[in-house]
Amino acid sequence: MNLPGSSVRLVEVGPRDGLQNEPGTIPTAVKLSLIERLADAGLTWIEATAFVSPKWVPQMADHGEIMTALAPRPGVRYPVLAPNLKGLEAAVAAGARDVAVFAAASESFSRKNINCGIDDSLDRFAPVMERARALDIPVRGYVSCTLGCPYEGEIPPEAVARVAARLHAMGCHEISLGDTIGTGTPLKARRMVERVAEVVPMAQLAAHFHDTYGQALANLYAVMELGIRTIDASVAGLGGCPYARGASGNVATEDVVYMLHGMGIDTGVDLAALVETAHWICGQLGRPVNSRVARAMAPCDA
Ligand SMILES: CC(C)(COP(=O)([O-])OP(=O)([O-])OC[C@H]1O[C@@H](n2cnc3c(N)ncnc32)[C@H](O)[C@@H]1OP(=O)([O-])[O-])[C@@H](O)C(=O)NCCC(=O)NCCSC(=O)C[C@@](C)(O)CC(=O)[O-]
């Protein structure tokens, strides 16, 4: 793989994906401080919150306060989830300038997560896309369960490609491929990305892998060999989807940064500052730090 010198775009999803499944209510000030610390560490795409129904995901109920309080920083973007027009309008009113819709390659997961089947969900995104286009707001599209579903098991690459192609045709500038429950392995991840890249240009694909079975870095390396250059990750490996039983954390941002720096790829991220943030947020959440790199590089007082 001829990677040295090439660049990788990191999308930090900790404040949204990382926190959405936390059982206790996290103070808004802690969430804001997390976002600021991540930006201080050099991350430039930070998924800040989700404009979803607070009945479905109570942890994201302070989405408006988060977006309103975030001071713009040159070069830093704060995308948010918006599953419908209500979410989009609220997000835009609070200052969001990048949004994401989220679909799934599994019919059962789609129903559990957003209360409708795949085709219905895509129909529901159409007015979101139309309104976002009118407002000149770029929309990212997620596809969940690309390497397995907690309800249906195996998901064929064909099913992933179908949803990815639809989202792309609707105008999503990027399609993020989620291994929601982290069951993927490298060759499986390759086969899935190869199939999706037949219908969406590789440059518009992102890998969003969870690390439930410890495969995420290997899977990322495998799909980077194919040309993936956008990687989603969550500080301290926090994360999990409330509607995906058994889903554990996303791949830890510091593990990804360590791997990329070791490959000669500059990320613009200050690894020491990121590790410090990982320890800080775990302290706030009252949980141990799970990521290998954050444990290995623990500050003396952690
Ligand atoms: C999509 C809905 C809203 C459908 O939920 P629904 O119940 O079918 O929707 P509804 O239109 O019937 O609305 C029900 C209530 O929610 C309100 N509502 C409706 N929309 C909104 C909104 N945007 N913001 C705030 N409130 C909203 C609406 O006003 C109403 O309130 P009520 O009249 O009962 O008081 C719901 O299922 C939902 O919010 N789901 C979100 C689930 C979620 O956030 N999951 C986690 C994110 S996805 C993920 O983690 C995977 C990913 C992206 O990371 C990739 C991967 O790893 O695979």
The ligand as an SDF file (V2000), in Angstrom:
LIG
                    3D

 58 60  0  0  0  0  0  0  0  0999 V2000
  -36.7990    9.2700   13.3640 C   0  0  0  0  0  0  0  0  0  0  0  0
  -37.7390    9.3530   14.5530 C   0  0  0  0  0  0  0  0  0  0  0  0
  -37.9710   10.8080   14.9290 C   0  0  0  0  0  0  0  0  0  0  0  0
  -39.0620    8.7300   14.1350 C   0  0  0  0  0  0  0  0  0  0  0  0
  -39.8370    8.4940   15.2790 O   0  0  0  0  0  0  0  0  0  0  0  0
  -41.4180    8.4320   15.2070 P   0  0  0  0  0  0  0  0  0  0  0  0
  -41.9170    8.1600   16.5800 O   0  0  0  0  0  0  0  0  0  0  0  0
  -41.8040    7.4830   14.1230 O   0  0  0  0  0  0  0  0  0  0  0  0
  -41.7020    9.9120   14.6980 O   0  0  0  0  0  0  0  0  0  0  0  0
  -42.9360   10.8400   14.7320 P   0  0  0  0  0  0  0  0  0  0  0  0
  -42.7870   11.7190   13.5450 O   0  0  0  0  0  0  0  0  0  0  0  0
  -44.1970   10.0370   14.9050 O   0  0  0  0  0  0  0  0  0  0  0  0
  -42.6780   11.7150   16.0450 O   0  0  0  0  0  0  0  0  0  0  0  0
  -42.8020   11.1960   17.3520 C   0  0  0  0  0  0  0  0  0  0  0  0
  -42.4740   12.3030   18.3480 C   0  0  0  0  0  0  0  0  0  0  0  0
  -41.1100   12.6970   18.1940 O   0  0  0  0  0  0  0  0  0  0  0  0
  -41.0510   14.0820   17.8190 C   0  0  0  0  0  0  0  0  0  0  0  0
  -39.9700   14.2180   16.8300 N   0  0  0  0  0  0  0  0  0  0  0  0
  -39.9310   13.6930   15.6020 C   0  0  0  0  0  0  0  0  0  0  0  0
  -38.7930   14.0340   15.0030 N   0  0  0  0  0  0  0  0  0  0  0  0
  -38.1150   14.7950   15.8700 C   0  0  0  0  0  0  0  0  0  0  0  0
  -36.8520   15.4310   15.8040 C   0  0  0  0  0  0  0  0  0  0  0  0
  -36.0770   15.3640   14.7220 N   0  0  0  0  0  0  0  0  0  0  0  0
  -36.4420   16.1340   16.8760 N   0  0  0  0  0  0  0  0  0  0  0  0
  -37.2180   16.2270   17.9950 C   0  0  0  0  0  0  0  0  0  0  0  0
  -38.4290   15.6330   18.1000 N   0  0  0  0  0  0  0  0  0  0  0  0
  -38.8640   14.9270   17.0450 C   0  0  0  0  0  0  0  0  0  0  0  0
  -42.3940   14.4020   17.2400 C   0  0  0  0  0  0  0  0  0  0  0  0
  -42.6640   15.7850   17.3220 O   0  0  0  0  0  0  0  0  0  0  0  0
  -43.2910   13.5660   18.1190 C   0  0  0  0  0  0  0  0  0  0  0  0
  -43.4210   14.1850   19.3730 O   0  0  0  0  0  0  0  0  0  0  0  0
  -44.8240   14.1100   20.1980 P   0  0  0  0  0  0  0  0  0  0  0  0
  -45.8530   14.6660   19.2490 O   0  0  0  0  0  0  0  0  0  0  0  0
  -45.0330   12.6370   20.4720 O   0  0  0  0  0  0  0  0  0  0  0  0
  -44.5490   14.9210   21.4100 O   0  0  0  0  0  0  0  0  0  0  0  0
  -37.1890    8.5630   15.7690 C   0  0  0  0  0  0  0  0  0  0  0  0
  -37.2070    7.2150   15.4650 O   0  0  0  0  0  0  0  0  0  0  0  0
  -35.8010    8.9660   16.1430 C   0  0  0  0  0  0  0  0  0  0  0  0
  -35.5600   10.0870   16.5790 O   0  0  0  0  0  0  0  0  0  0  0  0
  -34.8270    8.0260   15.9800 N   0  0  0  0  0  0  0  0  0  0  0  0
  -33.4470    8.3310   16.2430 C   0  0  0  0  0  0  0  0  0  0  0  0
  -32.7320    7.1070   16.7100 C   0  0  0  0  0  0  0  0  0  0  0  0
  -31.2580    7.4290   16.8760 C   0  0  0  0  0  0  0  0  0  0  0  0
  -30.8770    8.5790   17.0580 O   0  0  0  0  0  0  0  0  0  0  0  0
  -30.3910    6.3830   16.8150 N   0  0  0  0  0  0  0  0  0  0  0  0
  -28.9920    6.5700   16.9660 C   0  0  0  0  0  0  0  0  0  0  0  0
  -28.3480    7.2620   15.8080 C   0  0  0  0  0  0  0  0  0  0  0  0
  -28.0300    6.1790   14.4280 S   0  0  0  0  0  0  0  0  0  0  0  0
  -26.5460    5.4010   14.8470 C   0  0  0  0  0  0  0  0  0  0  0  0
  -26.0870    5.5300   15.9460 O   0  0  0  0  0  0  0  0  0  0  0  0
  -25.8210    4.6370   13.7930 C   0  0  0  0  0  0  0  0  0  0  0  0
  -24.6540    5.4240   13.1800 C   0  0  0  0  0  0  0  0  0  0  0  0
  -25.1380    6.6630   12.4320 C   0  0  0  0  0  0  0  0  0  0  0  0
  -23.7600    5.8870   14.1810 O   0  0  0  0  0  0  0  0  0  0  0  0
  -23.8870    4.5630   12.1750 C   0  0  0  0  0  0  0  0  0  0  0  0
  -23.5560    3.1410   12.6800 C   0  0  0  0  0  0  0  0  0  0  0  0
  -22.7490    2.9910   13.6270 O   0  0  0  0  0  0  0  0  0  0  0  0
  -24.1140    2.2180   12.1260 O   0  0  0  0  0  0  0  0  0  0  0  0
  1  2  1  0
  2  3  1  0
  2  4  1  0
  2 36  1  0
  4  5  1  0
  5  6  1  0
  6  7  2  0
  6  8  1  0
  6  9  1  0
  9 10  1  0
 10 11  2  0
 10 12  1  0
 10 13  1  0
 13 14  1  0
 14 15  1  0
 15 16  1  0
 15 30  1  0
 16 17  1  0
 17 18  1  0
 17 28  1  0
 18 19  1  0
 18 27  1  0
 19 20  2  0
 20 21  1  0
 21 22  1  0
 21 27  2  0
 22 23  1  0
 22 24  2  0
 24 25  1  0
 25 26  2  0
 26 27  1  0
 28 29  1  0
 28 30  1  0
 30 31  1  0
 31 32  1  0
 32 33  2  0
 32 34  1  0
 32 35  1  0
 36 37  1  0
 36 38  1  0
 38 39  2  0
 38 40  1  0
 40 41  1  0
 41 42  1  0
 42 43  1  0
 43 44  2  0
 43 45  1  0
 45 46  1  0
 46 47  1  0
 47 48  1  0
 48 49  1  0
 49 50  2  0
 49 51  1  0
 51 52  1  0
 52 53  1  0
 52 54  1  0
 52 55  1  0
 55 56  1  0
 56 57  2  0
 56 58  1  0
M  CHG  5   8  -1  12  -1  34  -1  35  -1  58  -1
M  END
$$$$
